Amino acid sequence: MQNMRSKAAQRAKRAGIVALLKSPTFFSFAQALAGRPLRKPWGIQVSCYRHGDYSGPHTDHHPEDKRARDGYIDVHLSLANDAVDHQYLVYENAGHFSESVSVATLGGVTAYRLPFWHYTTPLIAKPGREAEARRWLLLGTFLYA
């Protein structure tokens, strides 16, 4: 979260989300998933997808950053409510967008070794529940040590 004084950041703090994402336990979990030492500190983000929201194709590649240009790991905690019908992560395999997996889970954990090409499809609500459909994405970005 870039601006920890924003209203959203303050709400995330009150809900315990910032403490969770900045915790030694979360760091240890990410390091176990990475299978190698990670750097401290690490970045965090919180996103909320609503009906129709998506993330277009991107790689999360940062060649200008010497520490990140050879890759890093993102750990996502995905929390969709019951009003969500579906949303998919589509990602590249052998240079083609040929793989997909549902990210509209009531509670899911994913870890990505970046960079790689990927995008999310629009979040689709169950019929008549568009206004309440949400998928929260709690994210930690960890550079390799």
Phi and psi in radians as a Rosetta constraint file:
Dihedral C 1 N 2 CA 2 C 2 CIRCULARHARMONIC -1.307 0.35
Dihedral N 2 CA 2 C 2 N 3 CIRCULARHARMONIC -0.687 0.35
Dihedral C 2 N 3 CA 3 C 3 CIRCULARHARMONIC -2.017 0.35
Dihedral N 3 CA 3 C 3 N 4 CIRCULARHARMONIC 1.686 0.35
Dihedral C 3 N 4 CA 4 C 4 CIRCULARHARMONIC -1.257 0.35
Dihedral N 4 CA 4 C 4 N 5 CIRCULARHARMONIC -0.076 0.35
Dihedral C 4 N 5 CA 5 C 5 CIRCULARHARMONIC -1.674 0.35
Dihedral N 5 CA 5 C 5 N 6 CIRCULARHARMONIC -0.076 0.35
Dihedral C 5 N 6 CA 6 C 6 CIRCULARHARMONIC -1.176 0.35
Dihedral N 6 CA 6 C 6 N 7 CIRCULARHARMONIC 2.809 0.35
Dihedral C 6 N 7 CA 7 C 7 CIRCULARHARMONIC -1.040 0.35
Dihedral N 7 CA 7 C 7 N 8 CIRCULARHARMONIC -0.730 0.35
Dihedral C 7 N 8 CA 8 C 8 CIRCULARHARMONIC -1.100 0.35
Dihedral N 8 CA 8 C 8 N 9 CIRCULARHARMONIC -0.743 0.35
Dihedral C 8 N 9 CA 9 C 9 CIRCULARHARMONIC -1.146 0.35
Dihedral N 9 CA 9 C 9 N 10 CIRCULARHARMONIC -0.675 0.35
Dihedral C 9 N 10 CA 10 C 10 CIRCULARHARMONIC -1.151 0.35
Dihedral N 10 CA 10 C 10 N 11 CIRCULARHARMONIC -0.680 0.35
Dihedral C 10 N 11 CA 11 C 11 CIRCULARHARMONIC -1.156 0.35
Dihedral N 11 CA 11 C 11 N 12 CIRCULARHARMONIC -0.713 0.35
Dihedral C 11 N 12 CA 12 C 12 CIRCULARHARMONIC -1.104 0.35
Dihedral N 12 CA 12 C 12 N 13 CIRCULARHARMONIC -0.644 0.35
Dihedral C 12 N 13 CA 13 C 13 CIRCULARHARMONIC -1.117 0.35
Dihedral N 13 CA 13 C 13 N 14 CIRCULARHARMONIC -0.849 0.35
Dihedral C 13 N 14 CA 14 C 14 CIRCULARHARMONIC -1.078 0.35
Dihedral N 14 CA 14 C 14 N 15 CIRCULARHARMONIC -0.579 0.35
Dihedral C 14 N 15 CA 15 C 15 CIRCULARHARMONIC -1.410 0.35
Dihedral N 15 CA 15 C 15 N 16 CIRCULARHARMONIC -0.131 0.35
Dihedral C 15 N 16 CA 16 C 16 CIRCULARHARMONIC 1.529 0.35
Dihedral N 16 CA 16 C 16 N 17 CIRCULARHARMONIC 0.081 0.35
Dihedral C 16 N 17 CA 17 C 17 CIRCULARHARMONIC -1.214 0.35
Dihedral N 17 CA 17 C 17 N 18 CIRCULARHARMONIC -0.755 0.35
Dihedral C 17 N 18 CA 18 C 18 CIRCULARHARMONIC -1.096 0.35
Dihedral N 18 CA 18 C 18 N 19 CIRCULARHARMONIC -0.772 0.35
Dihedral C 18 N 19 CA 19 C 19 CIRCULARHARMONIC -1.045 0.35
Dihedral N 19 CA 19 C 19 N 20 CIRCULARHARMONIC -0.724 0.35
Dihedral C 19 N 20 CA 20 C 20 CIRCULARHARMONIC -1.070 0.35
Dihedral N 20 CA 20 C 20 N 21 CIRCULARHARMONIC -0.885 0.35
Dihedral C 20 N 21 CA 21 C 21 CIRCULARHARMONIC -1.229 0.35
Dihedral N 21 CA 21 C 21 N 22 CIRCULARHARMONIC -0.387 0.35
Dihedral C 21 N 22 CA 22 C 22 CIRCULARHARMONIC -1.719 0.35
Dihedral N 22 CA 22 C 22 N 23 CIRCULARHARMONIC 0.081 0.35
Dihedral C 22 N 23 CA 23 C 23 CIRCULARHARMONIC -1.327 0.35
Dihedral N 23 CA 23 C 23 N 24 CIRCULARHARMONIC 2.632 0.35
Dihedral C 23 N 24 CA 24 C 24 CIRCULARHARMONIC -1.042 0.35
Dihedral N 24 CA 24 C 24 N 25 CIRCULARHARMONIC -0.534 0.35
Dihedral C 24 N 25 CA 25 C 25 CIRCULARHARMONIC -1.162 0.35
Dihedral N 25 CA 25 C 25 N 26 CIRCULARHARMONIC -0.767 0.35
Dihedral C 25 N 26 CA 26 C 26 CIRCULARHARMONIC -1.107 0.35
Dihedral N 26 CA 26 C 26 N 27 CIRCULARHARMONIC -0.722 0.35
Dihedral C 26 N 27 CA 27 C 27 CIRCULARHARMONIC -1.057 0.35
Dihedral N 27 CA 27 C 27 N 28 CIRCULARHARMONIC -0.818 0.35
Dihedral C 27 N 28 CA 28 C 28 CIRCULARHARMONIC -1.077 0.35
Dihedral N 28 CA 28 C 28 N 29 CIRCULARHARMONIC -0.712 0.35
Dihedral C 28 N 29 CA 29 C 29 CIRCULARHARMONIC -1.059 0.35
Dihedral N 29 CA 29 C 29 N 30 CIRCULARHARMONIC -0.833 0.35
Dihedral C 29 N 30 CA 30 C 30 CIRCULARHARMONIC -1.078 0.35
Dihedral N 30 CA 30 C 30 N 31 CIRCULARHARMONIC -0.719 0.35
Dihedral C 30 N 31 CA 31 C 31 CIRCULARHARMONIC -1.143 0.35
Dihedral N 31 CA 31 C 31 N 32 CIRCULARHARMONIC -0.660 0.35
Dihedral C 31 N 32 CA 32 C 32 CIRCULARHARMONIC -1.132 0.35
Dihedral N 32 CA 32 C 32 N 33 CIRCULARHARMONIC -0.717 0.35
Dihedral C 32 N 33 CA 33 C 33 CIRCULARHARMONIC -1.164 0.35
Dihedral N 33 CA 33 C 33 N 34 CIRCULARHARMONIC -0.668 0.35
Dihedral C 33 N 34 CA 34 C 34 CIRCULARHARMONIC -1.226 0.35
Dihedral N 34 CA 34 C 34 N 35 CIRCULARHARMONIC -0.550 0.35
Dihedral C 34 N 35 CA 35 C 35 CIRCULARHARMONIC 1.283 0.35
Dihedral N 35 CA 35 C 35 N 36 CIRCULARHARMONIC 0.327 0.35
Dihedral C 35 N 36 CA 36 C 36 CIRCULARHARMONIC -2.791 0.35
Dihedral N 36 CA 36 C 36 N 37 CIRCULARHARMONIC 2.828 0.35
Dihedral C 36 N 37 CA 37 C 37 CIRCULARHARMONIC -1.091 0.35
Dihedral N 37 CA 37 C 37 N 38 CIRCULARHARMONIC 2.503 0.35
Dihedral C 37 N 38 CA 38 C 38 CIRCULARHARMONIC -2.054 0.35
Dihedral N 38 CA 38 C 38 N 39 CIRCULARHARMONIC 2.778 0.35
Dihedral C 38 N 39 CA 39 C 39 CIRCULARHARMONIC -1.523 0.35
Dihedral N 39 CA 39 C 39 N 40 CIRCULARHARMONIC 2.675 0.35
Dihedral C 39 N 40 CA 40 C 40 CIRCULARHARMONIC -2.017 0.35
Dihedral N 40 CA 40 C 40 N 41 CIRCULARHARMONIC 2.611 0.35
Dihedral C 40 N 41 CA 41 C 41 CIRCULARHARMONIC -1.321 0.35
Dihedral N 41 CA 41 C 41 N 42 CIRCULARHARMONIC 3.064 0.35
Dihedral C 41 N 42 CA 42 C 42 CIRCULARHARMONIC -2.238 0.35
Dihedral N 42 CA 42 C 42 N 43 CIRCULARHARMONIC 2.837 0.35
Dihedral C 42 N 43 CA 43 C 43 CIRCULARHARMONIC -1.592 0.35
Dihedral N 43 CA 43 C 43 N 44 CIRCULARHARMONIC 2.645 0.35
Dihedral C 43 N 44 CA 44 C 44 CIRCULARHARMONIC -2.292 0.35
Dihedral N 44 CA 44 C 44 N 45 CIRCULARHARMONIC 2.663 0.35
Dihedral C 44 N 45 CA 45 C 45 CIRCULARHARMONIC -2.523 0.35
Dihedral N 45 CA 45 C 45 N 46 CIRCULARHARMONIC 2.655 0.35
Dihedral C 45 N 46 CA 46 C 46 CIRCULARHARMONIC -2.293 0.35
Dihedral N 46 CA 46 C 46 N 47 CIRCULARHARMONIC 2.193 0.35
Dihedral C 46 N 47 CA 47 C 47 CIRCULARHARMONIC -2.221 0.35
Dihedral N 47 CA 47 C 47 N 48 CIRCULARHARMONIC 2.626 0.35
Dihedral C 47 N 48 CA 48 C 48 CIRCULARHARMONIC -2.212 0.35
Dihedral N 48 CA 48 C 48 N 49 CIRCULARHARMONIC 2.038 0.35
Dihedral C 48 N 49 CA 49 C 49 CIRCULARHARMONIC -1.622 0.35
Dihedral N 49 CA 49 C 49 N 50 CIRCULARHARMONIC 2.369 0.35
Dihedral C 49 N 50 CA 50 C 50 CIRCULARHARMONIC -2.042 0.35
Dihedral N 50 CA 50 C 50 N 51 CIRCULARHARMONIC 3.049 0.35
Dihedral C 50 N 51 CA 51 C 51 CIRCULARHARMONIC -0.862 0.35
Dihedral N 51 CA 51 C 51 N 52 CIRCULARHARMONIC 2.161 0.35
Dihedral C 51 N 52 CA 52 C 52 CIRCULARHARMONIC 1.614 0.35
Dihedral N 52 CA 52 C 52 N 53 CIRCULARHARMONIC -0.263 0.35
Dihedral C 52 N 53 CA 53 C 53 CIRCULARHARMONIC -1.296 0.35
Dihedral N 53 CA 53 C 53 N 54 CIRCULARHARMONIC 2.531 0.35
Dihedral C 53 N 54 CA 54 C 54 CIRCULARHARMONIC -2.694 0.35
Dihedral N 54 CA 54 C 54 N 55 CIRCULARHARMONIC 3.022 0.35
Dihedral C 54 N 55 CA 55 C 55 CIRCULARHARMONIC -2.173 0.35
Dihedral N 55 CA 55 C 55 N 56 CIRCULARHARMONIC 2.109 0.35
Dihedral C 55 N 56 CA 56 C 56 CIRCULARHARMONIC -1.237 0.35
Dihedral N 56 CA 56 C 56 N 57 CIRCULARHARMONIC 3.002 0.35
Dihedral C 56 N 57 CA 57 C 57 CIRCULARHARMONIC -0.995 0.35
Dihedral N 57 CA 57 C 57 N 58 CIRCULARHARMONIC 2.306 0.35
Dihedral C 57 N 58 CA 58 C 58 CIRCULARHARMONIC -2.803 0.35
Dihedral N 58 CA 58 C 58 N 59 CIRCULARHARMONIC 2.899 0.35
Dihedral C 58 N 59 CA 59 C 59 CIRCULARHARMONIC -1.999 0.35
Dihedral N 59 CA 59 C 59 N 60 CIRCULARHARMONIC -0.301 0.35
Dihedral C 59 N 60 CA 60 C 60 CIRCULARHARMONIC 1.000 0.35
Dihedral N 60 CA 60 C 60 N 61 CIRCULARHARMONIC 0.631 0.35
Dihedral C 60 N 61 CA 61 C 61 CIRCULARHARMONIC -1.651 0.35
Dihedral N 61 CA 61 C 61 N 62 CIRCULARHARMONIC 2.320 0.35
Dihedral C 61 N 62 CA 62 C 62 CIRCULARHARMONIC -2.243 0.35
Dihedral N 62 CA 62 C 62 N 63 CIRCULARHARMONIC 1.250 0.35
Dihedral C 62 N 63 CA 63 C 63 CIRCULARHARMONIC -1.121 0.35
Dihedral N 63 CA 63 C 63 N 64 CIRCULARHARMONIC -0.361 0.35
Dihedral C 63 N 64 CA 64 C 64 CIRCULARHARMONIC -1.293 0.35
Dihedral N 64 CA 64 C 64 N 65 CIRCULARHARMONIC -0.304 0.35
Dihedral C 64 N 65 CA 65 C 65 CIRCULARHARMONIC -1.731 0.35
Dihedral N 65 CA 65 C 65 N 66 CIRCULARHARMONIC 1.893 0.35
Dihedral C 65 N 66 CA 66 C 66 CIRCULARHARMONIC -0.936 0.35
Dihedral N 66 CA 66 C 66 N 67 CIRCULARHARMONIC -0.636 0.35
Dihedral C 66 N 67 CA 67 C 67 CIRCULARHARMONIC -1.318 0.35
Dihedral N 67 CA 67 C 67 N 68 CIRCULARHARMONIC -0.429 0.35
Dihedral C 67 N 68 CA 68 C 68 CIRCULARHARMONIC -1.863 0.35
Dihedral N 68 CA 68 C 68 N 69 CIRCULARHARMONIC -0.198 0.35
Dihedral C 68 N 69 CA 69 C 69 CIRCULARHARMONIC -1.125 0.35
Dihedral N 69 CA 69 C 69 N 70 CIRCULARHARMONIC -0.418 0.35
Dihedral C 69 N 70 CA 70 C 70 CIRCULARHARMONIC -1.663 0.35
Dihedral N 70 CA 70 C 70 N 71 CIRCULARHARMONIC 0.181 0.35
Dihedral C 70 N 71 CA 71 C 71 CIRCULARHARMONIC 1.910 0.35
Dihedral N 71 CA 71 C 71 N 72 CIRCULARHARMONIC 2.932 0.35
Dihedral C 71 N 72 CA 72 C 72 CIRCULARHARMONIC -2.888 0.35
Dihedral N 72 CA 72 C 72 N 73 CIRCULARHARMONIC -3.122 0.35
Dihedral C 72 N 73 CA 73 C 73 CIRCULARHARMONIC -2.168 0.35
Dihedral N 73 CA 73 C 73 N 74 CIRCULARHARMONIC 2.397 0.35
Dihedral C 73 N 74 CA 74 C 74 CIRCULARHARMONIC -1.911 0.35
Dihedral N 74 CA 74 C 74 N 75 CIRCULARHARMONIC 2.398 0.35
Dihedral C 74 N 75 CA 75 C 75 CIRCULARHARMONIC -2.043 0.35
Dihedral N 75 CA 75 C 75 N 76 CIRCULARHARMONIC 2.147 0.35
Dihedral C 75 N 76 CA 76 C 76 CIRCULARHARMONIC -1.933 0.35
Dihedral N 76 CA 76 C 76 N 77 CIRCULARHARMONIC 2.333 0.35
Dihedral C 76 N 77 CA 77 C 77 CIRCULARHARMONIC -1.904 0.35
Dihedral N 77 CA 77 C 77 N 78 CIRCULARHARMONIC 2.076 0.35
Dihedral C 77 N 78 CA 78 C 78 CIRCULARHARMONIC -1.945 0.35
Dihedral N 78 CA 78 C 78 N 79 CIRCULARHARMONIC 2.212 0.35
Dihedral C 78 N 79 CA 79 C 79 CIRCULARHARMONIC -2.282 0.35
Dihedral N 79 CA 79 C 79 N 80 CIRCULARHARMONIC 1.709 0.35
Dihedral C 79 N 80 CA 80 C 80 CIRCULARHARMONIC -1.734 0.35
Dihedral N 80 CA 80 C 80 N 81 CIRCULARHARMONIC 2.502 0.35
Dihedral C 80 N 81 CA 81 C 81 CIRCULARHARMONIC -1.521 0.35
Dihedral N 81 CA 81 C 81 N 82 CIRCULARHARMONIC 3.036 0.35
Dihedral C 81 N 82 CA 82 C 82 CIRCULARHARMONIC -1.169 0.35
Dihedral N 82 CA 82 C 82 N 83 CIRCULARHARMONIC -0.249 0.35
Dihedral C 82 N 83 CA 83 C 83 CIRCULARHARMONIC -1.397 0.35
Dihedral N 83 CA 83 C 83 N 84 CIRCULARHARMONIC -0.173 0.35
Dihedral C 83 N 84 CA 84 C 84 CIRCULARHARMONIC -1.454 0.35
Dihedral N 84 CA 84 C 84 N 85 CIRCULARHARMONIC 2.230 0.35
Dihedral C 84 N 85 CA 85 C 85 CIRCULARHARMONIC -1.482 0.35
Dihedral N 85 CA 85 C 85 N 86 CIRCULARHARMONIC -0.927 0.35
Dihedral C 85 N 86 CA 86 C 86 CIRCULARHARMONIC -2.860 0.35
Dihedral N 86 CA 86 C 86 N 87 CIRCULARHARMONIC 2.740 0.35
Dihedral C 86 N 87 CA 87 C 87 CIRCULARHARMONIC -2.785 0.35
Dihedral N 87 CA 87 C 87 N 88 CIRCULARHARMONIC 2.425 0.35
Dihedral C 87 N 88 CA 88 C 88 CIRCULARHARMONIC -2.156 0.35
Dihedral N 88 CA 88 C 88 N 89 CIRCULARHARMONIC 2.556 0.35
Dihedral C 88 N 89 CA 89 C 89 CIRCULARHARMONIC -1.668 0.35
Dihedral N 89 CA 89 C 89 N 90 CIRCULARHARMONIC 2.171 0.35
Dihedral C 89 N 90 CA 90 C 90 CIRCULARHARMONIC -1.939 0.35
Dihedral N 90 CA 90 C 90 N 91 CIRCULARHARMONIC 2.292 0.35
Dihedral C 90 N 91 CA 91 C 91 CIRCULARHARMONIC -2.454 0.35
Dihedral N 91 CA 91 C 91 N 92 CIRCULARHARMONIC 2.826 0.35
Dihedral C 91 N 92 CA 92 C 92 CIRCULARHARMONIC -1.465 0.35
Dihedral N 92 CA 92 C 92 N 93 CIRCULARHARMONIC 2.546 0.35
Dihedral C 92 N 93 CA 93 C 93 CIRCULARHARMONIC -2.435 0.35
Dihedral N 93 CA 93 C 93 N 94 CIRCULARHARMONIC 2.144 0.35
Dihedral C 93 N 94 CA 94 C 94 CIRCULARHARMONIC 1.000 0.35
Dihedral N 94 CA 94 C 94 N 95 CIRCULARHARMONIC 0.628 0.35
Dihedral C 94 N 95 CA 95 C 95 CIRCULARHARMONIC 1.480 0.35
Dihedral N 95 CA 95 C 95 N 96 CIRCULARHARMONIC 0.116 0.35
Dihedral C 95 N 96 CA 96 C 96 CIRCULARHARMONIC -2.272 0.35
Dihedral N 96 CA 96 C 96 N 97 CIRCULARHARMONIC 2.528 0.35
Dihedral C 96 N 97 CA 97 C 97 CIRCULARHARMONIC -1.276 0.35
Dihedral N 97 CA 97 C 97 N 98 CIRCULARHARMONIC 1.438 0.35
Dihedral C 97 N 98 CA 98 C 98 CIRCULARHARMONIC -2.139 0.35
Dihedral N 98 CA 98 C 98 N 99 CIRCULARHARMONIC 0.036 0.35
Dihedral C 98 N 99 CA 99 C 99 CIRCULARHARMONIC -2.168 0.35
Dihedral N 99 CA 99 C 99 N 100 CIRCULARHARMONIC 2.557 0.35
Dihedral C 99 N 100 CA 100 C 100 CIRCULARHARMONIC -2.600 0.35
Dihedral N 100 CA 100 C 100 N 101 CIRCULARHARMONIC 2.685 0.35
Dihedral C 100 N 101 CA 101 C 101 CIRCULARHARMONIC -2.594 0.35
Dihedral N 101 CA 101 C 101 N 102 CIRCULARHARMONIC 2.538 0.35
Dihedral C 101 N 102 CA 102 C 102 CIRCULARHARMONIC -1.253 0.35
Dihedral N 102 CA 102 C 102 N 103 CIRCULARHARMONIC 2.350 0.35
Dihedral C 102 N 103 CA 103 C 103 CIRCULARHARMONIC -1.978 0.35
Dihedral N 103 CA 103 C 103 N 104 CIRCULARHARMONIC 0.120 0.35
Dihedral C 103 N 104 CA 104 C 104 CIRCULARHARMONIC -1.594 0.35
Dihedral N 104 CA 104 C 104 N 105 CIRCULARHARMONIC 1.096 0.35
Dihedral C 104 N 105 CA 105 C 105 CIRCULARHARMONIC -1.824 0.35
Dihedral N 105 CA 105 C 105 N 106 CIRCULARHARMONIC 2.660 0.35
Dihedral C 105 N 106 CA 106 C 106 CIRCULARHARMONIC -1.141 0.35
Dihedral N 106 CA 106 C 106 N 107 CIRCULARHARMONIC -0.411 0.35
Dihedral C 106 N 107 CA 107 C 107 CIRCULARHARMONIC -2.921 0.35
Dihedral N 107 CA 107 C 107 N 108 CIRCULARHARMONIC 1.955 0.35
Dihedral C 107 N 108 CA 108 C 108 CIRCULARHARMONIC -2.413 0.35
Dihedral N 108 CA 108 C 108 N 109 CIRCULARHARMONIC 2.673 0.35
Dihedral C 108 N 109 CA 109 C 109 CIRCULARHARMONIC -2.174 0.35
Dihedral N 109 CA 109 C 109 N 110 CIRCULARHARMONIC 2.278 0.35
Dihedral C 109 N 110 CA 110 C 110 CIRCULARHARMONIC -2.341 0.35
Dihedral N 110 CA 110 C 110 N 111 CIRCULARHARMONIC 2.605 0.35
Dihedral C 110 N 111 CA 111 C 111 CIRCULARHARMONIC -2.265 0.35
Dihedral N 111 CA 111 C 111 N 112 CIRCULARHARMONIC 2.354 0.35
Dihedral C 111 N 112 CA 112 C 112 CIRCULARHARMONIC -2.171 0.35
Dihedral N 112 CA 112 C 112 N 113 CIRCULARHARMONIC 2.261 0.35
Dihedral C 112 N 113 CA 113 C 113 CIRCULARHARMONIC -1.552 0.35
Dihedral N 113 CA 113 C 113 N 114 CIRCULARHARMONIC 2.000 0.35
Dihedral C 113 N 114 CA 114 C 114 CIRCULARHARMONIC -1.789 0.35
Dihedral N 114 CA 114 C 114 N 115 CIRCULARHARMONIC 2.736 0.35
Dihedral C 114 N 115 CA 115 C 115 CIRCULARHARMONIC -1.569 0.35
Dihedral N 115 CA 115 C 115 N 116 CIRCULARHARMONIC 2.653 0.35
Dihedral C 115 N 116 CA 116 C 116 CIRCULARHARMONIC -2.777 0.35
Dihedral N 116 CA 116 C 116 N 117 CIRCULARHARMONIC 2.687 0.35
Dihedral C 116 N 117 CA 117 C 117 CIRCULARHARMONIC -1.339 0.35
Dihedral N 117 CA 117 C 117 N 118 CIRCULARHARMONIC 2.345 0.35
Dihedral C 117 N 118 CA 118 C 118 CIRCULARHARMONIC -2.858 0.35
Dihedral N 118 CA 118 C 118 N 119 CIRCULARHARMONIC 2.890 0.35
Dihedral C 118 N 119 CA 119 C 119 CIRCULARHARMONIC -2.779 0.35
Dihedral N 119 CA 119 C 119 N 120 CIRCULARHARMONIC 2.858 0.35
Dihedral C 119 N 120 CA 120 C 120 CIRCULARHARMONIC -1.923 0.35
Dihedral N 120 CA 120 C 120 N 121 CIRCULARHARMONIC 2.492 0.35
Dihedral C 120 N 121 CA 121 C 121 CIRCULARHARMONIC -1.323 0.35
Dihedral N 121 CA 121 C 121 N 122 CIRCULARHARMONIC 2.853 0.35
Dihedral C 121 N 122 CA 122 C 122 CIRCULARHARMONIC -1.013 0.35
Dihedral N 122 CA 122 C 122 N 123 CIRCULARHARMONIC 2.434 0.35
Dihedral C 122 N 123 CA 123 C 123 CIRCULARHARMONIC -1.228 0.35
Dihedral N 123 CA 123 C 123 N 124 CIRCULARHARMONIC 2.263 0.35
Dihedral C 123 N 124 CA 124 C 124 CIRCULARHARMONIC -2.022 0.35
Dihedral N 124 CA 124 C 124 N 125 CIRCULARHARMONIC 2.205 0.35
Dihedral C 124 N 125 CA 125 C 125 CIRCULARHARMONIC -1.454 0.35
Dihedral N 125 CA 125 C 125 N 126 CIRCULARHARMONIC 2.784 0.35
Dihedral C 125 N 126 CA 126 C 126 CIRCULARHARMONIC -1.153 0.35
Dihedral N 126 CA 126 C 126 N 127 CIRCULARHARMONIC 2.587 0.35
Dihedral C 126 N 127 CA 127 C 127 CIRCULARHARMONIC -0.922 0.35
Dihedral N 127 CA 127 C 127 N 128 CIRCULARHARMONIC 2.289 0.35
Dihedral C 127 N 128 CA 128 C 128 CIRCULARHARMONIC 1.412 0.35
Dihedral N 128 CA 128 C 128 N 129 CIRCULARHARMONIC 0.002 0.35
Dihedral C 128 N 129 CA 129 C 129 CIRCULARHARMONIC -2.080 0.35
Dihedral N 129 CA 129 C 129 N 130 CIRCULARHARMONIC 0.382 0.35
Dihedral C 129 N 130 CA 130 C 130 CIRCULARHARMONIC -0.994 0.35
Dihedral N 130 CA 130 C 130 N 131 CIRCULARHARMONIC -0.698 0.35
Dihedral C 130 N 131 CA 131 C 131 CIRCULARHARMONIC -1.189 0.35
Dihedral N 131 CA 131 C 131 N 132 CIRCULARHARMONIC -0.442 0.35
Dihedral C 131 N 132 CA 132 C 132 CIRCULARHARMONIC -1.788 0.35
Dihedral N 132 CA 132 C 132 N 133 CIRCULARHARMONIC -0.166 0.35
Dihedral C 132 N 133 CA 133 C 133 CIRCULARHARMONIC -1.173 0.35
Dihedral N 133 CA 133 C 133 N 134 CIRCULARHARMONIC 2.263 0.35
Dihedral C 133 N 134 CA 134 C 134 CIRCULARHARMONIC -2.554 0.35
Dihedral N 134 CA 134 C 134 N 135 CIRCULARHARMONIC 2.491 0.35
Dihedral C 134 N 135 CA 135 C 135 CIRCULARHARMONIC -2.269 0.35
Dihedral N 135 CA 135 C 135 N 136 CIRCULARHARMONIC 2.025 0.35
Dihedral C 135 N 136 CA 136 C 136 CIRCULARHARMONIC -1.567 0.35
Dihedral N 136 CA 136 C 136 N 137 CIRCULARHARMONIC 2.394 0.35
Dihedral C 136 N 137 CA 137 C 137 CIRCULARHARMONIC -2.101 0.35
Dihedral N 137 CA 137 C 137 N 138 CIRCULARHARMONIC 2.006 0.35
Dihedral C 137 N 138 CA 138 C 138 CIRCULARHARMONIC -1.822 0.35
Dihedral N 138 CA 138 C 138 N 139 CIRCULARHARMONIC 2.176 0.35
Dihedral C 138 N 139 CA 139 C 139 CIRCULARHARMONIC -2.304 0.35
Dihedral N 139 CA 139 C 139 N 140 CIRCULARHARMONIC 2.352 0.35
Dihedral C 139 N 140 CA 140 C 140 CIRCULARHARMONIC -2.067 0.35
Dihedral N 140 CA 140 C 140 N 141 CIRCULARHARMONIC 2.343 0.35
Dihedral C 140 N 141 CA 141 C 141 CIRCULARHARMONIC -1.966 0.35
Dihedral N 141 CA 141 C 141 N 142 CIRCULARHARMONIC 2.134 0.35
Dihedral C 141 N 142 CA 142 C 142 CIRCULARHARMONIC -2.165 0.35
Dihedral N 142 CA 142 C 142 N 143 CIRCULARHARMONIC 2.180 0.35
Dihedral C 142 N 143 CA 143 C 143 CIRCULARHARMONIC -1.479 0.35
Dihedral N 143 CA 143 C 143 N 144 CIRCULARHARMONIC 2.559 0.35
Dihedral C 143 N 144 CA 144 C 144 CIRCULARHARMONIC -1.259 0.35
Dihedral N 144 CA 144 C 144 N 145 CIRCULARHARMONIC 2.499 0.35
